[in-house]
Amino acid sequence: MRFAAPPTGNLRFRAPVQALSTIGVQNATNFQPICLGISATISSSEAEDCLFVNVWGPAKATSASKLPVWVYIQGGGYVTNSNANYNGSTVVAASDQNIVFVNFNYRVSAWGFLASEEVRADGDLNAGLLDQRFALQWVQDHIEQFGGDPSHVVIHGVSAGAGSVALHLTAYGGRNDNLFVGAIAESPFFPTQPQVPELEWQFETYADAAGCGNATDPLTCLRSKDTAILQAANVPAPYPGRSSAPLFYFTPTVDGDFIRDYPYRLIEQEKLVKVPLMVGDDTNEGSGFAANASSPPDVATFFQNNYPLLTTNDTDAINTQYPLMPPLPKHAAYFPSASAAYGDSTFTCPGNLLASSFSTYNTPYQVWNYRYNVLQANNVAAGLGVPHTFESPAIFGVGNAGDNPNSSYATYNADIVPVLMNYWISFARDLSPNRYKFAEAPHWESFGNGRRILLQTNGTVMETVPEELVQKCEFWKGLAVTMEQ
């Protein structure tokens, strides 16, 4: 279903607006296009007109049902919609028809995160995040018609979606707009999030590539161009003075309004919405992203390409923290170090920050932390360990999360699926992972003084966050402002 007007023409690079109302039956039997990702071409599943929402709920639900609502914010590094249209029917069924599940698209890449003072003056910065906020307001306005309770909405994001959850928790300086009462941050992604003046070069590069660089009003020119011309310009480039394009070229920017400062600072300053929180990471968050580094200088270059304000002294310190590690299959000598460093800096330590900060500031609400450590043979053989977001099929059920239905979750890792799925369902229903957990799953203790659940097939237990990780995260906290996190 459409939740906002098509963000095309004069509505490009602006906050979403209400769609025109229509009378009659709308055909909702097929998924609509997802938003345009970073690529010079347009795939058959993508379109500029992409602001659509899916709702999965019990067939017999009515406006009087008042069921808990689980809203899923997909990931994709803010440059693609990489978890679109996940099938929520299994989690609805597994909840005994006691939840309504919602997922949606939001603008990404240049379409959602083009930044410049020109965009600020005649458009809106962070339009992709404003799409998310608009979808949450759509849920408030309409979910009752599908059996949902607008006063019991849990937001759950993965990767950039989990980073987005952190940004909604700190939005407008932590203002509570009563859009949600609980949050799940699954592998929260904290890329560099530069100030607007630092991104003028990116706007100029994009405008030049689209044929608008010499226009009197480049933004008006961009709004007049065909979609295909703008998409051809929607490609990454290196940060000034750096050697290669970053992994994630368009990211949120500190706009002074929705994002009032770097997330690390906002969280440390307690500028956040206080709600029950579940947050965690995979054992090897960085393995799918890290450069195949052969030497410490390779690690340094990789970090500076992705966090361009890091100095040589900073990267020397990173290499000191992450010296040569035991080798991994199919990779060069310093890949394990690059993987561990990137995983900690960009995912695991942001998750640890959320867990520790919320457990300190979040009275009377609790925080639950996890580490996902389910091994699949081909991941291990490829030197990836337990990679970023590997748990998604276990949350939604085999075949529902864009996954291979013949994966280990259908065979030797099948036993973890009901454990994980029901912790998530329980949190959506009860704001705690325990009340409706799988009967054989252990009680999940709250974070307290650094306790987390270790999720493993036939071996799920509580553990204490290792002191080594606590110290590593203190190191990254010291670099967070330089890295613009």
C-alpha positions in Angstrom: 0.0 0.0 0.0 1.1 3.6 -0.6 2.0 5.5 2.6 3.2 8.7 1.0 2.9 10.5 -2.3 5.4 9.5 -5.1 8.6 11.4 -4.2 9.1 12.4 -7.8 9.6 15.6 -9.8 9.3 18.6 -7.4 9.0 16.3 -4.5 12.5 14.9 -5.0 14.9 15.6 -2.1 12.0 16.7 0.1 10.3 15.2 3.1 7.5 12.9 2.2 3.9 14.2 1.9 0.5 12.6 2.2 -0.6 10.7 -0.9 -3.8 11.9 -2.6 -6.7 9.9 -1.3 -8.5 7.5 -3.6 -11.9 5.8 -3.4 -12.3 2.2 -4.2 -10.4 -1.0 -3.9 -6.7 -0.9 -4.3 -4.9 -4.0 -5.7 -2.5 -5.0 -2.9 -1.8 -8.6 -4.1 1.7 -7.9 -5.4 4.7 -6.2 -3.8 5.4 -2.7 -5.2 8.8 -1.5 -6.3 11.6 -0.9 -3.8 13.5 2.4 -3.7 16.4 3.0 -6.1 19.8 1.9 -4.7 23.3 3.1 -5.5 23.9 1.9 -9.0 24.1 3.5 -12.4 21.1 1.4 -13.6 17.6 0.7 -12.6 16.6 -2.9 -11.8 13.2 -4.3 -12.6 12.3 -4.4 -8.9 13.1 -0.7 -8.3 11.4 2.6 -9.1 11.5 6.2 -7.9 7.9 5.8 -6.9 8.6 3.4 -4.0 7.1 4.6 -0.7 5.0 1.5 0.0 4.1 -0.4 3.2 3.2 -4.0 3.8 0.9 -5.2 6.6 0.7 -8.8 7.8 -1.9 -9.7 10.4 -4.5 -12.2 11.4 -7.3 -12.6 8.9 -9.9 -12.3 11.6 -8.5 -9.2 13.3 -10.8 -6.2 13.6 -10.3 -2.6 14.6 -11.2 -3.7 18.1 -8.5 -6.4 18.3 -5.8 -4.0 19.6 -2.9 -6.3 18.8 0.8 -5.4 19.4 2.5 -4.0 16.3 6.0 -5.0 15.1 7.4 -2.5 12.6 10.5 -3.7 10.8 13.0 -1.1 9.4 15.1 -2.8 6.7 18.8 -2.3 6.2 21.1 -1.8 3.2 23.7 0.7 4.5 21.5 3.6 3.6 22.4 2.9 -0.1 20.0 0.1 -0.9 16.7 -1.4 0.3 18.4 -4.8 1.0 15.7 -6.5 3.2 12.6 -5.5 1.4 9.3 -7.4 1.5 10.3 -9.9 4.1 7.4 -12.3 4.7 5.8 -11.6 8.0 3.2 -14.4 7.8 5.3 -16.9 9.8 5.9 -14.7 12.8 2.2 -13.7 12.9 1.3 -17.4 12.9 3.9 -18.3 15.5 2.5 -15.6 17.8 -0.8 -17.5 17.7 -2.2 -14.6 15.6 -1.4 -12.1 18.4 0.7 -9.5 16.4 0.5 -7.3 13.4 3.7 -7.1 11.4 4.6 -4.1 9.2 7.5 -3.4 6.8 8.1 -0.7 4.3 10.5 1.0 1.9 12.3 4.2 2.4 14.5 6.3 0.1 18.2 5.5 0.1 21.4 6.5 -1.8 21.2 10.0 -3.4 17.4 9.8 -3.5 17.3 9.7 0.3 20.5 11.2 1.5 21.8 13.8 -0.9 23.1 16.6 1.3 24.0 20.3 0.7 23.0 23.7 2.0 21.0 23.9 -1.2 19.0 20.8 -0.1 18.6 22.3 3.4 17.3 25.6 1.9 14.9 24.2 -0.8 14.3 20.6 0.3 14.9 18.3 3.3 18.1 16.7 4.5 17.9 13.0 5.5 14.7 12.4 3.5 15.1 8.7 3.9 14.9 9.0 7.7 11.9 11.3 7.3 10.3 8.6 5.1 10.7 6.2 8.0 9.2 8.7 10.5 6.3 9.2 8.1 5.7 5.4 7.9 5.6 5.3 11.7 3.0 8.1 11.7 1.1 6.1 9.0 1.0 3.2 11.5 -0.3 5.5 14.2 -3.1 6.7 11.9 -4.1 3.5 10.2 -2.9 0.3 11.9 -6.1 0.0 14.0 -7.9 -0.8 10.7 -5.7 -3.9 10.5 -6.2 -5.0 14.1 -3.2 -3.3 15.5 -2.8 -1.2 18.6 -1.2 2.2 17.8 -0.3 2.6 21.5 1.8 -0.6 21.4 4.3 -0.3 18.5 7.7 -1.9 18.7 10.3 -0.8 16.1 12.9 -3.3 15.0 15.7 -2.5 12.6 18.5 -4.5 11.1 21.9 -3.0 10.2 21.2 0.4 8.8 17.6 -0.2 10.0 19.1 -0.7 13.5 21.2 2.4 13.0 17.9 4.1 12.1 16.4 2.8 15.3 19.2 4.5 17.2 18.5 7.7 15.2 14.7 7.5 16.1 15.6 7.0 19.7 17.7 10.2 19.6 15.7 12.1 17.0 15.0 15.8 17.7 17.3 15.5 20.7 15.4 12.6 22.2 11.9 14.0 21.8 9.2 11.4 22.4 6.5 11.7 19.7 4.8 8.5 21.0 5.5 6.6 17.8 6.8 3.5 19.6 7.0 1.9 23.0 9.9 -0.5 22.5 12.9 -1.0 20.2 15.1 -3.8 18.8 18.4 -2.9 17.3 19.9 -5.9 15.4 23.5 -5.2 14.5 23.2 -1.4 14.6 25.2 0.3 11.9 27.1 3.5 12.7 28.9 4.8 9.6 30.5 8.2 9.3 27.6 10.7 9.4 29.3 14.0 8.3 28.2 17.6 8.8 26.5 19.2 5.8 29.4 21.5 4.8 31.6 18.4 4.5 29.3 17.0 1.8 29.1 19.9 -0.6 31.6 18.1 -2.8 29.3 15.1 -3.0 26.4 17.3 -4.1 28.6 19.0 -6.7 29.9 15.6 -8.0 26.3 14.3 -8.3 25.0 17.5 -9.9 27.9 17.6 -12.4 27.3 13.9 -13.4 23.6 14.6 -13.9 24.3 17.6 -16.2 23.2 20.2 -13.6 26.6 21.4 -12.3 26.5 24.7 -14.3 22.8 25.4 -13.7 21.8 28.6 -12.0 19.8 26.4 -9.6 21.2 22.9 -9.6 18.5 21.5 -7.3 15.7 22.7 -9.6 17.7 21.2 -12.5 18.0 17.9 -10.7 14.2 17.8 -10.1 13.6 18.3 -13.8 15.7 15.4 -15.0 14.6 12.0 -16.0 14.9 9.3 -13.4 17.4 7.4 -15.5 19.8 10.4 -15.8 19.8 10.9 -12.0 20.3 7.2 -11.4 23.3 7.2 -13.8 24.9 9.8 -11.5 24.0 7.7 -8.4 27.4 6.1 -8.0 30.1 6.3 -5.4 33.4 8.2 -5.4 36.2 8.5 -3.0 36.1 11.1 -0.2 38.5 14.0 -1.1 42.1 12.9 -0.6 41.2 9.3 -0.3 42.1 6.4 -2.6 38.9 4.4 -3.0 35.1 5.0 -2.6 33.7 4.1 0.8 31.6 1.0 1.3 28.6 3.3 2.0 28.7 6.5 0.1 25.5 8.2 1.0 24.8 8.2 4.8 22.7 10.4 7.2 24.1 13.8 8.0 24.0 15.9 11.1 21.2 18.3 10.1 20.7 20.1 13.4 17.1 19.1 13.6 16.3 15.4 13.2 19.9 14.5 13.9 21.2 17.2 16.2 24.7 15.8 16.8 26.6 12.6 16.3 24.7 9.6 17.8 27.5 8.8 20.2 27.2 12.2 21.8 23.4 12.2 21.9 23.3 8.8 23.6 26.1 9.8 26.1 24.2 13.0 26.8 21.0 11.0 27.6 19.1 12.7 24.7 17.1 9.7 24.0 13.6 8.2 24.2 13.4 5.8 27.1 11.8 2.5 26.1 12.6 -1.2 26.6 15.4 -2.2 24.3 16.8 -5.4 22.8 20.2 -5.0 21.0 23.0 -7.2 19.9 25.4 -8.3 17.2 27.0 -11.3 15.4 30.3 -12.7 16.4 32.0 -11.6 13.2 30.3 -8.4 12.2 33.1 -7.1 10.0 33.8 -10.2 7.9 31.5 -9.3 5.0 32.9 -5.8 4.6 36.6 -5.7 5.5 39.3 -5.2 3.0 41.3 -8.3 2.3 44.3 -6.6 3.9 47.8 -7.9 3.6 49.5 -5.4 5.9 48.8 -2.8 8.5 49.0 0.0 5.9 46.2 -1.8 4.0 44.1 -1.7 7.2 44.8 2.0 7.6 43.8 2.8 4.0 40.6 0.8 4.4 39.6 2.7 7.5 40.5 6.1 6.1 38.5 5.4 2.9 35.5 4.8 5.1 36.1 7.2 7.9 37.9 10.0 6.1 38.8 12.2 9.1 41.0 9.5 10.7 44.6 10.6 10.9 47.8 8.5 10.5 48.1 8.6 14.3 44.6 7.3 14.6 45.1 4.4 12.2 48.4 3.6 13.9 46.4 3.3 17.1 43.9 1.0 15.4 46.6 -1.3 14.1 48.1 -1.4 17.6 44.7 -2.4 19.0 44.3 -5.1 16.3 47.7 -6.7 15.6 48.2 -9.8 13.4 45.6 -12.4 14.3 45.3 -16.1 13.5 44.7 -16.6 9.8 41.3 -17.3 8.2 40.6 -19.4 5.1 40.8 -17.7 1.7 42.0 -14.4 3.0 45.2 -12.4 3.3 47.2 -12.1 6.6 45.6 -8.9 8.0 42.0 -9.6 6.9 41.2 -11.0 10.4 42.5 -7.8 12.0 40.6 -5.5 9.5 37.5 -7.6 10.0 37.6 -7.4 13.8 38.4 -3.7 13.8 35.6 -2.8 11.3 33.1 -5.1 13.1 33.9 -3.6 16.5 33.9 0.1 15.3 30.9 0.1 13.1 28.5 -2.5 14.6 29.5 -4.2 17.9 30.6 -1.2 19.9 27.7 0.9 18.8 25.5 -2.0 20.0 27.5 -2.1 23.3 27.1 1.7 23.6 23.3 1.3 23.3 23.2 -1.6 25.8 25.4 0.1 28.4 23.9 3.6 28.0 20.3 2.5 28.1 20.9 0.2 31.0 22.3 3.3 32.9 19.7 5.9 31.7 16.7 3.9 30.9 14.9 3.6 34.3 12.4 2.0 34.8 12.9 0.1 31.5 15.2 -2.9 30.9 17.8 -3.7 28.2 18.5 -7.1 26.8 21.8 -7.8 24.9 22.8 -10.7 22.7 25.7 -12.2 20.7 24.7 -14.4 17.8 27.1 -17.3 17.3 25.4 -19.8 15.0 27.9 -21.5 12.7 27.1 -22.5 9.1 29.7 -24.6 7.3 30.1 -22.6 4.2 30.5 -19.3 6.2 33.2 -20.9 8.2 34.9 -22.3 5.2 34.9 -18.9 3.5 36.6 -17.3 6.5 33.5 -15.3 7.4 32.7 -16.9 10.8 29.3 -15.7 11.9 28.7 -12.8 9.5 26.6 -9.6 9.8 22.8 -10.3 10.0 23.2 -14.1 9.5 20.3 -14.5 12.1 17.6 -12.9 9.9 16.2 -16.2 8.5 15.9 -17.6 12.1 13.9 -14.6 13.2 11.4 -14.7 10.3 11.5 -18.4 9.4 13.3 -20.2 6.6 12.6 -18.7 3.2 11.0 -15.6 4.5 14.0 -13.3 4.6 15.4 -13.5 1.1 17.4 -16.5 2.2 18.1 -19.9 0.7 15.4 -22.3 1.9 18.1 -25.1 1.8 20.3 -23.3 4.3 21.5 -24.8 7.6 18.4 -23.3 9.2 16.4 -26.1 7.5 18.8 -28.8 8.7 21.5 -28.8 11.4 20.7 -25.3 12.7 16.9 -25.8 12.7 16.7 -25.9 16.5 17.8 -22.2 16.8 14.8 -20.9 14.7 12.0 -21.3 17.3 14.4 -20.0 20.0 15.2 -16.8 18.2 11.8 -16.2 16.6 10.0 -16.5 19.9 12.3 -14.2 21.8 11.6 -11.5 19.1 7.9 -12.3 19.1 7.8 -12.1 22.9 9.5 -8.7 22.9 7.0 -7.4 20.3 4.1 -8.6 22.4 5.3 -8.0 25.9 8.3 -5.6 25.7 10.3 -8.5 27.2 11.9 -11.5 25.4 10.9 -13.9 28.2 7.1 -14.1 28.7 6.3 -15.8 25.3 9.7 -17.4 24.7 10.1 -20.9 23.3 9.5 -23.3 26.2 12.9 -24.9 26.0 14.9 -21.6 25.7 16.7 -20.2 28.7 15.5 -17.1 30.6 17.2 -14.1 29.1 18.7 -11.9 31.8 18.7 -8.2 31.4 22.0 -6.4 30.7 22.7 -5.2 34.2 26.4 -5.2 34.7 27.3 -6.5 31.2 25.3 -9.7 30.9 24.2 -10.9 27.4 22.7 -14.1 25.9 24.9 -16.2 23.7 22.7 -17.6 21.0 23.9 -20.9 19.6 22.2 -24.0 18.2 21.5 -26.3 21.2 23.8 -24.2 23.4 22.2 -20.9 24.2 23.5 -19.6 27.5 24.1 -16.3 29.4 27.6 -14.9 29.3 29.4 -11.8 30.5 30.6 -9.2 28.0 34.4 -9.9 27.9 36.6 -7.2 29.5 38.7 -7.2 26.3 35.6 -6.0 24.3 34.7 -3.4 26.9 38.2 -2.0 26.6 38.1 -2.1 22.8 34.8 -0.2 22.9 36.3 2.4 25.1 39.0 2.8 22.5 36.4 3.3 19.7 34.4 5.7 21.9 37.5 7.8 21.9 37.6 7.9 18.1 33.8 8.2 17.6 33.7 12.0 17.1 36.6 11.9 14.7 34.8 9.1 12.8 31.6 11.2 12.9 29.5 8.5 14.5 
